[in-house]
């Protein structure tokens, strides 16, 4: 079954999107693991930024007395993950095509003609990320005003043992879920597609939205899988992301290959 989105450019037909099933997600994850095992040294070099970024987020939060932003920063960082995973998509593409997969080739897409479109999609994701931070902080101020907490443990105790704390958890998760859905719809196949094909940012985003419209339940499940694995990766001081992120990045490439017709 194929779905076609209308193109604003008569000469540029939008790719057809496919129905994605649970087995496709399983296959994509398995191939993600295979790519990681085949290129572990290269991949770890490419994604070392993730655990480092996580530690930097935590350090800045504590030093700047912005403890309430720790969770929004950590969870919201995943919103820009698809752009940061450009190197992983490229390595998977090269391995699939039988090309050299050394890390020196990982960011070649940023030197290609599609670089401007990749940056444009990255800017959209960054805007979503900052909007999430602003709303998260606004929610905190609405419930706590200018109240400060001595430590992250004191803040956690307050949040987990009071009514307003649970209200912030409930509302924050709802808002975060909405932002995650937007980021997923925009990026689930758009960035891999820009690496793989000569299309513009708008075409890539429209195709990504079409994939989500054609597969709402499967894409929602994929979003929950990504979120769950990221939470697991964050638990040991973000270091687990060095394993989780490359697998998810490679798997996203293979999911794109199943979701968008050649």
C-alpha positions in Angstrom: 0.0 0.0 0.0 1.5 3.3 -1.0 0.5 6.9 0.0 1.6 9.9 -1.9 1.9 13.4 -0.5 1.3 16.4 -2.7 4.5 18.2 -3.7 5.0 21.9 -3.9 7.5 21.4 -6.7 6.0 19.9 -9.8 9.4 18.5 -10.9 10.1 16.8 -7.5 7.7 13.9 -6.8 7.5 13.0 -3.1 8.6 9.4 -2.3 5.9 6.8 -1.6 5.6 5.7 2.0 4.9 2.2 3.1 2.9 0.5 5.8 5.3 -0.3 8.7 4.5 -3.3 10.9 5.8 -4.6 14.2 8.1 -7.0 12.4 9.7 -4.1 10.6 10.5 -2.4 13.9 12.0 -5.7 15.2 14.1 -6.1 12.0 15.3 -2.5 12.2 16.4 -2.9 15.8 18.2 -6.2 15.0 20.0 -4.5 12.1 20.8 -1.6 14.4 22.5 -4.1 16.7 24.3 -5.7 13.8 25.6 -2.3 12.6 26.8 -1.5 16.1 28.6 -4.8 16.5 30.2 -4.4 13.0 31.4 -0.9 13.7 31.8 -0.5 17.5 35.0 1.5 17.5 33.9 3.9 14.9 30.4 4.4 16.4 31.7 4.9 19.9 33.9 7.7 18.6 31.0 9.3 16.8 28.5 9.2 19.7 30.9 9.9 22.7 29.2 13.3 22.7 26.1 11.9 24.2 27.4 10.8 27.6 29.6 13.9 27.8 26.6 16.1 27.0 24.6 14.4 29.7 27.3 15.0 32.3 27.6 18.6 31.2 23.9 19.1 31.5 23.9 17.7 35.0 26.9 19.8 36.0 25.6 23.1 34.7 22.2 22.5 36.3 23.8 22.0 39.7 26.2 24.9 39.4 23.7 27.4 38.0 21.1 26.5 40.6 18.7 25.4 37.9 17.9 22.0 39.5 14.2 22.1 38.2 15.6 22.1 34.6 17.6 19.0 35.1 14.8 16.6 33.9 13.6 18.9 31.1 17.2 19.2 29.8 18.0 15.5 30.0 14.7 14.4 28.4 14.6 17.3 25.9 18.1 16.5 24.7 16.5 13.5 23.0 14.5 15.9 20.8 17.6 16.9 19.0 19.0 13.4 19.0 18.0 12.7 15.4 20.1 15.5 14.1 23.1 14.5 16.3 22.8 11.0 14.9 23.7 12.1 11.3 27.0 10.2 11.6 25.3 7.0 12.6 22.8 7.2 9.6 25.7 7.8 7.2 27.7 4.8 8.6 24.7 2.5 8.2 24.2 3.8 4.7 27.8 3.2 3.8 27.8 -0.3 5.3 24.6 -1.2 3.5 26.2 0.0 0.2 29.4 -1.9 0.9 31.5 1.4 1.2 34.2 2.3 3.7 32.7 2.8 7.2 35.7 4.4 8.9 34.6 7.3 11.2 36.3 9.9 8.9 33.3 9.4 6.6 30.6 9.8 9.3 29.9 13.5 8.8 30.3 13.7 5.0 26.6 14.6 4.6 27.4 17.9 6.3 29.7 18.6 3.3 27.3 17.6 0.7 24.6 19.5 -1.2 22.0 18.5 1.4 24.0 20.2 4.2 21.7 23.2 4.2 18.6 21.1 4.4 20.0 19.0 7.2 20.8 22.2 9.1 17.2 23.5 8.5 15.7 20.3 10.0 18.2 20.6 12.9 17.0 24.1 13.5 13.4 23.0 13.6 14.3 20.3 16.2 16.3 22.9 18.2 13.3 25.2 18.2 11.1 22.4 19.6 13.8 21.7 22.2 13.9 25.3 23.4 10.1 25.7 23.4 10.0 22.6 25.6 12.5 24.2 28.1 10.6 27.5 28.2 7.2 25.7 28.9 8.8 23.4 31.4 10.3 26.3 33.3 7.0 28.2 33.1 5.2 25.3 34.6 7.7 25.2 37.5 7.3 28.9 38.1 3.5 28.6 38.1 3.6 25.9 40.8 6.7 27.0 42.8 7.3 30.6 42.0 10.8 31.6 42.9 11.2 28.9 45.5 14.7 27.3 45.5 15.9 23.9 46.7 19.1 23.1 48.5 19.9 20.0 46.5 18.6 17.7 43.8 17.6 15.3 46.5 15.6 17.9 48.4 13.9 18.8 45.1 13.1 15.2 44.3 11.6 14.6 47.8 9.4 17.7 47.3 8.2 16.7 43.9 7.5 13.0 44.9 5.8 13.7 48.2 3.5 16.7 47.6 0.4 17.4 45.6 1.9 20.2 43.6 4.9 18.0 42.9 2.7 15.3 41.4 0.8 17.9 39.5 4.1 19.1 37.9 5.0 15.5 37.1 1.6 14.9 35.4 1.5 18.1 33.5 5.2 18.0 32.6 4.9 14.5 31.2 1.8 15.5 29.1 3.5 18.5 27.7 6.7 16.5 27.1 4.8 13.8 25.4 3.2 16.3 23.0 6.6 17.8 22.1 8.1 14.3 21.6 5.3 13.5 19.2 6.0 16.6 17.2 9.7 15.9 17.1 9.1 12.3 16.1 6.7 13.3 13.3 9.2 15.8 11.9 12.4 13.7 12.1 11.5 10.0 12.0 12.6 9.6 8.4 13.5 13.2 7.3 17.2 13.3 8.3 18.0 9.8 7.0 16.2 10.7 3.8 18.2 13.9 3.3 21.4 11.8 3.7 20.1 9.2 1.2 18.5 11.4 -1.5 18.7 14.7 -3.2 15.6 16.4 -1.7 15.0 19.6 0.1 14.1 19.9 3.8 10.4 20.6 3.2 10.1 17.4 1.1 11.8 15.4 3.7 9.7 16.7 6.6 6.5 16.2 4.6 7.5 12.6 3.8 8.2 12.1 7.5 4.8 13.4 8.4 3.2 11.1 5.8 5.0 8.1 7.3 3.5 8.9 10.7 0.0 9.5 9.2 0.2 6.2 7.4 1.4 4.3 10.5 0.2 6.1 13.6 0.2 3.1 16.0 3.5 1.7 14.8 5.2 5.1 14.9 3.8 5.7 18.4 5.2 2.3 19.5 8.5 3.2 18.0 8.5 6.5 20.0 7.8 4.6 23.2 10.7 2.2 22.4 13.1 5.1 21.8 12.0 6.8 25.0 12.2 3.7 27.1 15.7 2.8 25.8 16.9 6.4 26.3 15.6 6.3 30.0 17.6 3.1 30.5 20.6 4.7 28.9 20.4 7.8 31.2 20.2 5.9 34.5 23.9 5.1 34.9 24.9 8.8 34.8 24.1 8.9 31.1 27.0 6.6 30.2 24.5 4.0 29.0 23.7 6.3 26.1 27.0 5.3 24.5 25.4 1.9 23.9 21.8 2.9 23.4 22.2 5.9 21.1 24.3 4.1 18.3 21.9 1.2 18.2 18.9 3.5 18.0 20.6 5.6 15.4 21.4 2.7 13.2 17.9 1.2 13.7 16.4 4.5 12.6 18.2 4.3 9.3 16.8 0.8 8.7 13.4 1.9 9.8 13.6 4.7 7.2 14.5 2.1 4.5 11.4 0.1 5.3 9.1 3.1 5.6 10.0 5.0 2.4 9.9 3.3 -1.0 13.2 3.3 -3.0 
